[in-house]
Amino acid sequence: MNLRSAWLAVTGQTRSDTRVAPLGALTPVSPVASRSGIMPGSADGKLRISGFTMAGTTAMGATVYPGRAVVQGTDSQGAYPVALTQSVALTFADGHGTYGRIDLVVIRVYDNEYDASGRTEAAVEVVRGTPSATPAVPAAPPLSLPLYTVAVPAGTSAGTGGINWTTALVGLRTATVAVGGILPVTTDTALGAYPGQYRDIAGGLERWDGTAWLPYPAKPVWQDWTPVWTTATGAALPSFGDASITARYIQQGPTVHLDFSITFGASTNFGPGASVSDNWRFTLPVKAASLTRCIGFAELNATTVNRAVARVRLTSTSFFELELSSGMPGAVPVSASGLTDALTPWTWAAGHTISGSGTYEAAK
């Protein structure tokens, strides 16, 4: 029978039945297999992966400290839970006379039912590398979980001072968590297991969307936006024509930042500007939560001499107007006060510009 259960049959439950059943299901990598790795967490809550840490303790020896892990075999084998409850000492062979080598420390599971090894146990082992002018990490044995590499220089022995433990160790440990848990990783190129899976990496969260790991929450990006240009009454509407418009915004939670620059062109229609009903209005990229007297400032340029500053003012939750808030460095024949229109603060023409920025609270 292919359907295998654990803790159900009165007799006949096999060891592999127990391993393959989803008791305390971990991060999946297939419909029936789990991600190999070490269980994260520590007594002080500071270490991302605290189990199976290793440190040099003698000239040619190191100690691996307690931890819990899961080593996944084939789908039919299931996942092997292992626990090291007492520290274990490892001894490394002396270095080669001419070349250095790299040794690999692993958790290895032996299961005679599948590997004909004559052994049924788990062990922490050293896989000795091959001495070479350019030493490489040896391949991990079947059904094993790499923990560390150890660089053993040529001629190293207890009599020569031993392994330099401050530089020899390179950590390879990876974590695994219960399904739905947030997986702590440092560098990890593995694909996600399912859409909606989360991981903690480089000080931030990422979410697997079924194709790629993406920052979570999604990092805001600047987006293009073209303001709609109207007047207070909507009559005799102005139009940009061949004006050059650069307008962008970014939203971070409830906060919106906007930036815009307009250079009017030869075919720009500025509207009549004959009354207050012709005051210019520009739509916001995102609706505002409320009216705000000033969300930013804009620079109005006719020439290098004729310049003015205007407040970017919300007169609606959907648009802003430009309210003159300064005198001008050059003499002009019109008043530099009130809300900007076709005749304020001067008679607008091709080549004149408006550049501004602002920040406001977005509507919920």
SEKEFI-777987 format. One record per residue (C-alpha): residue number from 0; x, z, y; residue in three letters. Coordinates in steps of 0.02 Angstrom, whole numbers, plus 50000, padded with zeros to 5 digits. Each point is the difference from the previous one (the first is absolute). Example, Ala and Ser with C-alpha at 12.3 -4.5 7.8 and 13.67 -1.06 7.14 Angstrom:
2
<r i="0" xx="50615" zz="50390" yy="49775" aa="ALA"/>
<r i="1" xx="50069" zz="49967" yy="50172" aa="SER"/>
//
This chain:
364
<r i="0" xx="50000" zz="50000" yy="50000" aa="MET"/>
<r i="1" xx="50074" zz="49948" yy="50168" aa="ASN"/>
<r i="2" xx="49908" zz="50129" yy="50107" aa="LEU"/>
<r i="3" xx="50110" zz="50154" yy="49996" aa="ARG"/>
<r i="4" xx="49941" zz="50172" yy="50051" aa="SER"/>
<r i="5" xx="50087" zz="50166" yy="50027" aa="ALA"/>
<r i="6" xx="49933" zz="50172" yy="49955" aa="TRP"/>
<r i="7" xx="49844" zz="49924" yy="49921" aa="LEU"/>
<r i="8" xx="50032" zz="49972" yy="49815" aa="ALA"/>
<r i="9" xx="49999" zz="50156" yy="49891" aa="VAL"/>
<r i="10" xx="50150" zz="49931" yy="49904" aa="THR"/>
<r i="11" xx="50111" zz="49848" yy="50012" aa="GLY"/>
<r i="12" xx="50048" zz="50002" yy="50184" aa="GLN"/>
<r i="13" xx="50171" zz="49920" yy="50017" aa="THR"/>
<r i="14" xx="50132" zz="50038" yy="50128" aa="ARG"/>
<r i="15" xx="49976" zz="49828" yy="50078" aa="SER"/>
<r i="16" xx="49812" zz="50030" yy="50009" aa="ASP"/>
<r i="17" xx="50039" zz="50151" yy="50109" aa="THR"/>
<r i="18" xx="50122" zz="49905" yy="50110" aa="ARG"/>
<r i="19" xx="49894" zz="49846" yy="50030" aa="VAL"/>
<r i="20" xx="49840" zz="50093" yy="50044" aa="ALA"/>
<r i="21" xx="49978" zz="50021" yy="50190" aa="PRO"/>
<r i="22" xx="50016" zz="50189" yy="50006" aa="LEU"/>
<r i="23" xx="50062" zz="50038" yy="50176" aa="GLY"/>
<r i="24" xx="50005" zz="49812" yy="50037" aa="ALA"/>
<r i="25" xx="50150" zz="49948" yy="50105" aa="LEU"/>
<r i="26" xx="50035" zz="49850" yy="50112" aa="THR"/>
<r i="27" xx="49947" zz="49848" yy="49898" aa="PRO"/>
<r i="28" xx="50109" zz="49846" yy="49973" aa="VAL"/>
<r i="29" xx="49883" zz="49915" yy="49876" aa="SER"/>
<r i="30" xx="49826" zz="50038" yy="49931" aa="PRO"/>
<r i="31" xx="50076" zz="50126" yy="49877" aa="VAL"/>
<r i="32" xx="50176" zz="50037" yy="50063" aa="ALA"/>
<r i="33" xx="50065" zz="50120" yy="50133" aa="SER"/>
<r i="34" xx="50146" zz="49994" yy="50121" aa="ARG"/>
<r i="35" xx="50154" zz="50088" yy="49934" aa="SER"/>
<r i="36" xx="50070" zz="50130" yy="50117" aa="GLY"/>
<r i="37" xx="50030" zz="50180" yy="50048" aa="ILE"/>
<r i="38" xx="49862" zz="50114" yy="50060" aa="MET"/>
<r i="39" xx="50029" zz="50036" yy="50186" aa="PRO"/>
<r i="40" xx="49992" zz="50167" yy="50086" aa="GLY"/>
<r i="41" xx="50105" zz="50157" yy="50015" aa="SER"/>
<r i="42" xx="49983" zz="50185" yy="50030" aa="ALA"/>
<r i="43" xx="50048" zz="49985" yy="50183" aa="ASP"/>
<r i="44" xx="49903" zz="49838" yy="50029" aa="GLY"/>
<r i="45" xx="50150" zz="49914" yy="50080" aa="LYS"/>
<r i="46" xx="50061" zz="49882" yy="49864" aa="LEU"/>
<r i="47" xx="49911" zz="49836" yy="49964" aa="ARG"/>
<r i="48" xx="50059" zz="49998" yy="49819" aa="ILE"/>
<r i="49" xx="50063" zz="50170" yy="49944" aa="SER"/>
<r i="50" xx="50006" zz="49983" yy="49810" aa="GLY"/>
<r i="51" xx="50155" zz="49948" yy="49904" aa="PHE"/>
<r i="52" xx="50119" zz="50024" yy="50147" aa="THR"/>
<r i="53" xx="50183" zz="49989" yy="49953" aa="MET"/>
<r i="54" xx="50160" zz="50073" yy="50073" aa="ALA"/>
<r i="55" xx="50182" zz="50002" yy="49951" aa="GLY"/>
<r i="56" xx="50049" zz="50171" yy="49935" aa="THR"/>
<r i="57" xx="50171" zz="49972" yy="49920" aa="THR"/>
<r i="58" xx="50140" zz="49874" yy="50019" aa="ALA"/>
<r i="59" xx="49922" zz="49883" yy="49870" aa="MET"/>
<r i="60" xx="49831" zz="50081" yy="49978" aa="GLY"/>
<r i="61" xx="49831" zz="50008" yy="50085" aa="ALA"/>
<r i="62" xx="49838" zz="50096" yy="49979" aa="THR"/>
<r i="63" xx="49826" zz="49926" yy="49995" aa="VAL"/>
<r i="64" xx="49868" zz="50123" yy="50056" aa="TYR"/>
<r i="65" xx="49821" zz="50024" yy="49936" aa="PRO"/>
<r i="66" xx="49858" zz="49879" yy="50033" aa="GLY"/>
<r i="67" xx="49852" zz="49907" yy="49927" aa="ARG"/>
<r i="68" xx="49987" zz="49814" yy="49974" aa="ALA"/>
<r i="69" xx="49905" zz="49861" yy="49912" aa="VAL"/>
<r i="70" xx="50086" zz="49859" yy="49906" aa="VAL"/>
<r i="71" xx="49885" zz="49854" yy="49961" aa="GLN"/>
<r i="72" xx="50027" zz="49902" yy="49841" aa="GLY"/>
<r i="73" xx="49908" zz="49842" yy="49950" aa="THR"/>
<r i="74" xx="49812" zz="49998" yy="50026" aa="ASP"/>
<r i="75" xx="49972" zz="50049" yy="49819" aa="SER"/>
<r i="76" xx="50130" zz="50139" yy="50006" aa="GLN"/>
<r i="77" xx="49927" zz="50085" yy="50151" aa="GLY"/>
<r i="78" xx="50085" zz="50112" yy="50126" aa="ALA"/>
<r i="79" xx="50118" zz="50138" yy="49945" aa="TYR"/>
<r i="80" xx="49987" zz="50159" yy="50105" aa="PRO"/>
<r i="81" xx="50164" zz="50096" yy="50003" aa="VAL"/>
<r i="82" xx="50052" zz="50166" yy="50076" aa="ALA"/>
<r i="83" xx="50173" zz="50074" yy="50024" aa="LEU"/>
<r i="84" xx="49973" zz="50188" yy="50011" aa="THR"/>
<r i="85" xx="50184" zz="50052" yy="50002" aa="GLN"/>
<r i="86" xx="50150" zz="49918" yy="50084" aa="SER"/>
<r i="87" xx="50107" zz="49887" yy="49892" aa="VAL"/>
<r i="88" xx="50188" zz="49972" yy="50020" aa="ALA"/>
<r i="89" xx="50075" zz="49825" yy="49985" aa="LEU"/>
<r i="90" xx="50182" zz="49955" yy="49972" aa="THR"/>
<r i="91" xx="50072" zz="49833" yy="50057" aa="PHE"/>
<r i="92" xx="50142" zz="49913" yy="49909" aa="ALA"/>
<r i="93" xx="50167" zz="49983" yy="50089" aa="ASP"/>
<r i="94" xx="50027" zz="49846" yy="50104" aa="GLY"/>
<r i="95" xx="50084" zz="49843" yy="49933" aa="HIS"/>
<r i="96" xx="50185" zz="49985" yy="50034" aa="GLY"/>
<r i="97" xx="49981" zz="49843" yy="50107" aa="THR"/>
<r i="98" xx="49819" zz="49971" yy="50049" aa="TYR"/>
<r i="99" xx="49857" zz="50102" yy="50066" aa="GLY"/>
<r i="100" xx="49828" zz="50003" yy="49921" aa="ARG"/>
<r i="101" xx="49822" zz="50051" yy="50041" aa="ILE"/>
<r i="102" xx="49904" zz="50114" yy="49882" aa="ASP"/>
<r i="103" xx="49811" zz="50013" yy="49995" aa="LEU"/>
<r i="104" xx="49905" zz="50163" yy="49972" aa="VAL"/>
<r i="105" xx="49828" zz="49978" yy="49922" aa="VAL"/>
<r i="106" xx="49855" zz="50089" yy="49921" aa="ILE"/>
<r i="107" xx="49983" zz="49914" yy="49831" aa="ARG"/>
<r i="108" xx="49860" zz="50012" yy="49873" aa="VAL"/>
<r i="109" xx="50033" zz="49969" yy="49816" aa="TYR"/>
<r i="110" xx="49849" zz="49962" yy="49889" aa="ASP"/>
<r i="111" xx="50042" zz="49953" yy="49822" aa="ASN"/>
<r i="112" xx="49827" zz="49929" yy="49974" aa="GLU"/>
<r i="113" xx="50043" zz="49861" yy="50123" aa="TYR"/>
<r i="114" xx="50190" zz="49990" yy="50012" aa="ASP"/>
<r i="115" xx="50056" zz="50048" yy="49823" aa="ALA"/>
<r i="116" xx="50130" zz="50114" yy="50079" aa="SER"/>
<r i="117" xx="49972" zz="50141" yy="49879" aa="GLY"/>
<r i="118" xx="49966" zz="50112" yy="50149" aa="ARG"/>
<r i="119" xx="49840" zz="50065" yy="50079" aa="THR"/>
<r i="120" xx="50052" zz="50086" yy="50160" aa="GLU"/>
<r i="121" xx="50038" zz="49981" yy="50184" aa="ALA"/>
<r i="122" xx="50173" zz="50026" yy="50075" aa="ALA"/>
<r i="123" xx="50100" zz="49992" yy="50162" aa="VAL"/>
<r i="124" xx="50146" zz="49884" yy="49964" aa="GLU"/>
<r i="125" xx="50150" zz="49914" yy="50078" aa="VAL"/>
<r i="126" xx="50009" zz="49812" yy="49972" aa="VAL"/>
<r i="127" xx="50184" zz="49958" yy="50022" aa="ARG"/>
<r i="128" xx="50040" zz="49847" yy="50103" aa="GLY"/>
<r i="129" xx="50133" zz="49869" yy="49966" aa="THR"/>
<r i="130" xx="50166" zz="50020" yy="50094" aa="PRO"/>
<r i="131" xx="50028" zz="49851" yy="50113" aa="SER"/>
<r i="132" xx="50084" zz="49943" yy="50160" aa="ALA"/>
<r i="133" xx="49821" zz="49984" yy="50065" aa="THR"/>
<r i="134" xx="49903" zz="50129" yy="49900" aa="PRO"/>
<r i="135" xx="49813" zz="49977" yy="49976" aa="ALA"/>
<r i="136" xx="49860" zz="50119" yy="49954" aa="VAL"/>
<r i="137" xx="49965" zz="49989" yy="49813" aa="PRO"/>
<r i="138" xx="49828" zz="49947" yy="49942" aa="ALA"/>
<r i="139" xx="49878" zz="50141" yy="49970" aa="ALA"/>
<r i="140" xx="49957" zz="50025" yy="49816" aa="PRO"/>
<r i="141" xx="49824" zz="49963" yy="49938" aa="PRO"/>
<r i="142" xx="49871" zz="50134" yy="50036" aa="LEU"/>
<r i="143" xx="50104" zz="50088" yy="50132" aa="SER"/>
<r i="144" xx="49986" zz="50053" yy="50182" aa="LEU"/>
<r i="145" xx="50158" zz="49984" yy="50109" aa="PRO"/>
<r i="146" xx="50045" zz="50154" yy="50101" aa="LEU"/>
<r i="147" xx="50173" zz="49973" yy="50079" aa="TYR"/>
<r i="148" xx="50154" zz="49893" yy="49994" aa="THR"/>
<r i="149" xx="50172" zz="50082" yy="50001" aa="VAL"/>
<r i="150" xx="50156" zz="49908" yy="50059" aa="ALA"/>
<r i="151" xx="50150" zz="50044" yy="49890" aa="VAL"/>
<r i="152" xx="50162" zz="49935" yy="50080" aa="PRO"/>
<r i="153" xx="50147" zz="49939" yy="49897" aa="ALA"/>
<r i="154" xx="50110" zz="50140" yy="49934" aa="GLY"/>
<r i="155" xx="49874" zz="50137" yy="50039" aa="THR"/>
<r i="156" xx="50011" zz="50155" yy="49892" aa="SER"/>
<r i="157" xx="49989" zz="50188" yy="50016" aa="ALA"/>
<r i="158" xx="50189" zz="50003" yy="50020" aa="GLY"/>
<r i="159" xx="49995" zz="49881" yy="50149" aa="THR"/>
<r i="160" xx="49865" zz="50093" yy="50095" aa="GLY"/>
<r i="161" xx="49851" zz="49918" yy="49916" aa="GLY"/>
<r i="162" xx="49854" zz="49903" yy="50073" aa="ILE"/>
<r i="163" xx="49970" zz="50009" yy="50187" aa="ASN"/>
<r i="164" xx="49822" zz="50063" yy="49989" aa="TRP"/>
<r i="165" xx="49968" zz="49984" yy="50187" aa="THR"/>
<r i="166" xx="50009" zz="49811" yy="49988" aa="THR"/>
<r i="167" xx="49979" zz="49959" yy="49815" aa="ALA"/>
<r i="168" xx="49813" zz="50032" yy="49981" aa="LEU"/>
<r i="169" xx="49868" zz="49870" yy="50044" aa="VAL"/>
<r i="170" xx="49820" zz="50052" yy="49970" aa="GLY"/>
<r i="171" xx="49883" zz="49884" yy="49906" aa="LEU"/>
<r i="172" xx="49852" zz="50115" yy="49969" aa="ARG"/>
<r i="173" xx="49826" zz="49932" yy="50031" aa="THR"/>
<r i="174" xx="49838" zz="50098" yy="50010" aa="ALA"/>
<r i="175" xx="49832" zz="49984" yy="49919" aa="THR"/>
<r i="176" xx="49836" zz="50084" yy="50047" aa="VAL"/>
<r i="177" xx="49823" zz="50013" yy="49937" aa="ALA"/>
<r i="178" xx="49893" zz="49846" yy="50027" aa="VAL"/>
<r i="179" xx="49934" zz="50005" yy="50178" aa="GLY"/>
<r i="180" xx="50145" zz="50107" yy="50057" aa="GLY"/>
<r i="181" xx="50122" zz="49953" yy="50137" aa="ILE"/>
<r i="182" xx="50162" zz="49942" yy="49921" aa="LEU"/>
<r i="183" xx="50160" zz="50062" yy="50086" aa="PRO"/>
<r i="184" xx="50137" zz="49869" yy="50000" aa="VAL"/>
<r i="185" xx="50159" zz="49967" yy="50099" aa="THR"/>
<r i="186" xx="50035" zz="49817" yy="49961" aa="THR"/>
<r i="187" xx="49881" zz="49913" yy="49883" aa="ASP"/>
<r i="188" xx="49967" zz="49814" yy="49975" aa="THR"/>
<r i="189" xx="49869" zz="50026" yy="49863" aa="ALA"/>
<r i="190" xx="49830" zz="49920" yy="50023" aa="LEU"/>
<r i="191" xx="49850" zz="50112" yy="50023" aa="GLY"/>
<r i="192" xx="49892" zz="50046" yy="49852" aa="ALA"/>
<r i="193" xx="49830" zz="49975" yy="50080" aa="TYR"/>
<r i="194" xx="49923" zz="49965" yy="50172" aa="PRO"/>
<r i="195" xx="49983" zz="50164" yy="50092" aa="GLY"/>
<r i="196" xx="50156" zz="50079" yy="49927" aa="GLN"/>
<r i="197" xx="50106" zz="50097" yy="50126" aa="TYR"/>
<r i="198" xx="50183" zz="50043" yy="50009" aa="ARG"/>
<r i="199" xx="50111" zz="50102" yy="50117" aa="ASP"/>
<r i="200" xx="50155" zz="49903" yy="50051" aa="ILE"/>
<r i="201" xx="50122" zz="50012" yy="50146" aa="ALA"/>
<r i="202" xx="49899" zz="50137" yy="50082" aa="GLY"/>
<r i="203" xx="49834" zz="49907" yy="50000" aa="GLY"/>
<r i="204" xx="49854" zz="49951" yy="49889" aa="LEU"/>
<r i="205" xx="49972" zz="49828" yy="49925" aa="GLU"/>
<r i="206" xx="49847" zz="49931" yy="49912" aa="ARG"/>
<r i="207" xx="49998" zz="49865" yy="49865" aa="TRP"/>
<r i="208" xx="49872" zz="49866" yy="50046" aa="ASP"/>
<r i="209" xx="50013" zz="49906" yy="49836" aa="GLY"/>
<r i="210" xx="50140" zz="49887" yy="50064" aa="THR"/>
<r i="211" xx="50119" zz="50102" yy="50106" aa="ALA"/>
<r i="212" xx="50042" zz="50175" yy="50060" aa="TRP"/>
<r i="213" xx="49935" zz="50020" yy="50179" aa="LEU"/>
<r i="214" xx="50024" zz="50144" yy="50122" aa="PRO"/>
<r i="215" xx="49855" zz="50122" yy="50002" aa="TYR"/>
<r i="216" xx="49914" zz="50019" yy="50115" aa="PRO"/>
<r i="217" xx="50038" zz="49822" yy="50049" aa="ALA"/>
<r i="218" xx="50125" zz="49991" yy="50141" aa="LYS"/>
<r i="219" xx="49917" zz="49926" yy="50155" aa="PRO"/>
<r i="220" xx="50066" zz="49833" yy="50061" aa="VAL"/>
<r i="221" xx="49987" zz="49913" yy="50166" aa="TRP"/>
<r i="222" xx="49861" zz="49871" yy="50001" aa="GLN"/>
<r i="223" xx="49960" zz="49857" yy="50116" aa="ASP"/>
<r i="224" xx="49846" zz="50015" yy="50109" aa="TRP"/>
<r i="225" xx="49925" zz="49881" yy="50128" aa="THR"/>
<r i="226" xx="49898" zz="50092" yy="50132" aa="PRO"/>
<r i="227" xx="49837" zz="49921" yy="50053" aa="VAL"/>
<r i="228" xx="50001" zz="49977" yy="50191" aa="TRP"/>
<r i="229" xx="49834" zz="50029" yy="50089" aa="THR"/>
<r i="230" xx="49930" zz="50071" yy="50162" aa="THR"/>
<r i="231" xx="49883" zz="50143" yy="50040" aa="ALA"/>
<r i="232" xx="49846" zz="49888" yy="49999" aa="THR"/>
<r i="233" xx="50060" zz="49869" yy="49879" aa="GLY"/>
<r i="234" xx="49953" zz="49865" yy="50124" aa="ALA"/>
<r i="235" xx="50124" zz="49860" yy="50043" aa="ALA"/>
<r i="236" xx="50117" zz="50059" yy="49864" aa="LEU"/>
<r i="237" xx="50187" zz="49981" yy="50022" aa="PRO"/>
<r i="238" xx="50098" zz="49912" yy="49864" aa="SER"/>
<r i="239" xx="50182" zz="50004" yy="49948" aa="PHE"/>
<r i="240" xx="50018" zz="49812" yy="49982" aa="GLY"/>
<r i="241" xx="50183" zz="49962" yy="49968" aa="ASP"/>
<r i="242" xx="50057" zz="50178" yy="50040" aa="ALA"/>
<r i="243" xx="50135" zz="50077" yy="49891" aa="SER"/>
<r i="244" xx="49934" zz="50159" yy="49917" aa="ILE"/>
<r i="245" xx="50097" zz="50126" yy="49897" aa="THR"/>
<r i="246" xx="49892" zz="50147" yy="49949" aa="ALA"/>
<r i="247" xx="50033" zz="50120" yy="49858" aa="ARG"/>
<r i="248" xx="49940" zz="50170" yy="49941" aa="TYR"/>
<r i="249" xx="50035" zz="50129" yy="49865" aa="ILE"/>
<r i="250" xx="49886" zz="50138" yy="49936" aa="GLN"/>
<r i="251" xx="50067" zz="50162" yy="49925" aa="GLN"/>
<r i="252" xx="49852" zz="50103" yy="49944" aa="GLY"/>
<r i="253" xx="49889" zz="50026" yy="50153" aa="PRO"/>
<r i="254" xx="50134" zz="49944" yy="50124" aa="THR"/>
<r i="255" xx="50010" zz="49820" yy="50063" aa="VAL"/>
<r i="256" xx="50149" zz="49931" yy="50095" aa="HIS"/>
<r i="257" xx="49980" zz="49832" yy="50087" aa="LEU"/>
<r i="258" xx="50118" zz="49885" yy="50093" aa="ASP"/>
<r i="259" xx="49957" zz="49839" yy="50089" aa="PHE"/>
<r i="260" xx="50079" zz="49867" yy="50109" aa="SER"/>
<r i="261" xx="49909" zz="49855" yy="50083" aa="ILE"/>
<r i="262" xx="50077" zz="49856" yy="50097" aa="THR"/>
<r i="263" xx="49862" zz="49897" yy="50080" aa="PHE"/>
<r i="264" xx="50007" zz="49810" yy="49987" aa="GLY"/>
<r i="265" xx="49949" zz="49847" yy="50098" aa="ALA"/>
<r i="266" xx="49828" zz="49990" yy="49915" aa="SER"/>
<r i="267" xx="49961" zz="50186" yy="50011" aa="THR"/>
<r i="268" xx="49831" zz="50036" yy="50082" aa="ASN"/>
<r i="269" xx="50008" zz="50167" yy="50093" aa="PHE"/>
<r i="270" xx="49814" zz="50013" yy="50039" aa="GLY"/>
<r i="271" xx="49921" zz="50016" yy="50175" aa="PRO"/>
<r i="272" xx="50058" zz="50175" yy="50050" aa="GLY"/>
<r i="273" xx="49873" zz="50006" yy="50140" aa="ALA"/>
<r i="274" xx="49923" zz="50171" yy="49959" aa="SER"/>
<r i="275" xx="50024" zz="50158" yy="49897" aa="VAL"/>
<r i="276" xx="49900" zz="49918" yy="49862" aa="SER"/>
<r i="277" xx="50147" zz="49882" yy="49975" aa="ASP"/>
<r i="278" xx="50125" zz="50135" yy="49950" aa="ASN"/>
<r i="279" xx="50104" zz="49948" yy="49851" aa="TRP"/>
<r i="280" xx="49973" zz="50078" yy="49829" aa="ARG"/>
<r i="281" xx="50106" zz="49982" yy="49843" aa="PHE"/>
<r i="282" xx="49937" zz="50051" yy="49828" aa="THR"/>
<r i="283" xx="50093" zz="50133" yy="49900" aa="LEU"/>
<r i="284" xx="50072" zz="49962" yy="49828" aa="PRO"/>
<r i="285" xx="49911" zz="50153" yy="49926" aa="VAL"/>
<r i="286" xx="49848" zz="50088" yy="50073" aa="LYS"/>
<r i="287" xx="50044" zz="50161" yy="50093" aa="ALA"/>
<r i="288" xx="49930" zz="50172" yy="49961" aa="ALA"/>
<r i="289" xx="49955" zz="50035" yy="50181" aa="SER"/>
<r i="290" xx="50030" zz="49946" yy="50179" aa="LEU"/>
<r i="291" xx="50170" zz="50045" yy="50070" aa="THR"/>
<r i="292" xx="50050" zz="49987" yy="50182" aa="ARG"/>
<r i="293" xx="50171" zz="49930" yy="49958" aa="CYS"/>
<r i="294" xx="50073" zz="49947" yy="49833" aa="ILE"/>
<r i="295" xx="50155" zz="49916" yy="50071" aa="GLY"/>
<r i="296" xx="50070" zz="49891" yy="50139" aa="PHE"/>
<r i="297" xx="50022" zz="49816" yy="50035" aa="ALA"/>
<r i="298" xx="50117" zz="49904" yy="50114" aa="GLU"/>
<r i="299" xx="49923" zz="49859" yy="50101" aa="LEU"/>
<r i="300" xx="50119" zz="49865" yy="50062" aa="ASN"/>
<r i="301" xx="49967" zz="49857" yy="50121" aa="ALA"/>
<r i="302" xx="50181" zz="49978" yy="50054" aa="THR"/>
<r i="303" xx="50157" zz="50104" yy="49994" aa="THR"/>
<r i="304" xx="49942" zz="50076" yy="50164" aa="VAL"/>
<r i="305" xx="49813" zz="50014" yy="49973" aa="ASN"/>
<r i="306" xx="49980" zz="50126" yy="49860" aa="ARG"/>
<r i="307" xx="49877" zz="50141" yy="49968" aa="ALA"/>
<r i="308" xx="49961" zz="50135" yy="49871" aa="VAL"/>
<r i="309" xx="49828" zz="50024" yy="49925" aa="ALA"/>
<r i="310" xx="49926" zz="50135" yy="49889" aa="ARG"/>
<r i="311" xx="49936" zz="49935" yy="49833" aa="VAL"/>
<r i="312" xx="49831" zz="50085" yy="50011" aa="ARG"/>
<r i="313" xx="49861" zz="50011" yy="49871" aa="LEU"/>
<r i="314" xx="49835" zz="49965" yy="50084" aa="THR"/>
<r i="315" xx="49921" zz="49975" yy="49829" aa="SER"/>
<r i="316" xx="50046" zz="50045" yy="49821" aa="THR"/>
<r i="317" xx="50018" zz="49813" yy="49968" aa="SER"/>
<r i="318" xx="50106" zz="49937" yy="50146" aa="PHE"/>
<r i="319" xx="50118" zz="50049" yy="50139" aa="PHE"/>
<r i="320" xx="50017" zz="49952" yy="50183" aa="GLU"/>
<r i="321" xx="50153" zz="50000" yy="50113" aa="LEU"/>
<r i="322" xx="49986" zz="50120" yy="50147" aa="GLU"/>
<r i="323" xx="50129" zz="49980" yy="50138" aa="LEU"/>
<r i="324" xx="50099" zz="50161" yy="50017" aa="SER"/>
<r i="325" xx="50142" zz="49954" yy="50117" aa="SER"/>
<r i="326" xx="50044" zz="49908" yy="50157" aa="GLY"/>
<r i="327" xx="50107" zz="49844" yy="49988" aa="MET"/>
<r i="328" xx="50179" zz="49971" yy="50053" aa="PRO"/>
<r i="329" xx="49956" zz="49839" yy="50091" aa="GLY"/>
<r i="330" xx="49871" zz="49960" yy="50133" aa="ALA"/>
<r i="331" xx="49848" zz="49904" yy="49935" aa="VAL"/>
<r i="332" xx="49843" zz="49948" yy="50091" aa="PRO"/>
<r i="333" xx="49880" zz="50100" yy="49888" aa="VAL"/>
<r i="334" xx="49967" zz="50181" yy="49960" aa="SER"/>
<r i="335" xx="50096" zz="50080" yy="49858" aa="ALA"/>
<r i="336" xx="49862" zz="50117" yy="49944" aa="SER"/>
<r i="337" xx="49853" zz="50005" yy="49880" aa="GLY"/>
<r i="338" xx="49980" zz="49912" yy="49834" aa="LEU"/>
<r i="339" xx="50091" zz="49838" yy="49967" aa="THR"/>
<r i="340" xx="49905" zz="49837" yy="50019" aa="ASP"/>
<r i="341" xx="50038" zz="49822" yy="50051" aa="ALA"/>
<r i="342" xx="50040" zz="50054" yy="50179" aa="LEU"/>
<r i="343" xx="50073" zz="50174" yy="49971" aa="THR"/>
<r i="344" xx="50137" zz="50047" yy="50035" aa="PRO"/>
<r i="345" xx="50031" zz="49819" yy="50050" aa="TRP"/>
<r i="346" xx="49931" zz="49829" yy="49962" aa="THR"/>
<r i="347" xx="50058" zz="49970" yy="49823" aa="TRP"/>
<r i="348" xx="50085" zz="49837" yy="49952" aa="ALA"/>
<r i="349" xx="50097" zz="49916" yy="49859" aa="ALA"/>
<r i="350" xx="50163" zz="50090" yy="49960" aa="GLY"/>
<r i="351" xx="49935" zz="50172" yy="50049" aa="HIS"/>
<r i="352" xx="50014" zz="50133" yy="49864" aa="THR"/>
<r i="353" xx="49925" zz="50162" yy="49936" aa="ILE"/>
<r i="354" xx="50096" zz="50111" yy="49878" aa="SER"/>
<r i="355" xx="49941" zz="50170" yy="49942" aa="GLY"/>
<r i="356" xx="49986" zz="50128" yy="49863" aa="SER"/>
<r i="357" xx="49888" zz="50145" yy="49955" aa="GLY"/>
<r i="358" xx="49954" zz="50133" yy="49873" aa="THR"/>
<r i="359" xx="49827" zz="50067" yy="49958" aa="TYR"/>
<r i="360" xx="49895" zz="50082" yy="49866" aa="GLU"/>
<r i="361" xx="49907" zz="49882" yy="49884" aa="ALA"/>
<r i="362" xx="49816" zz="50026" yy="49959" aa="ALA"/>
<r i="363" xx="49967" zz="50079" yy="49830" aa="LYS"/>
//
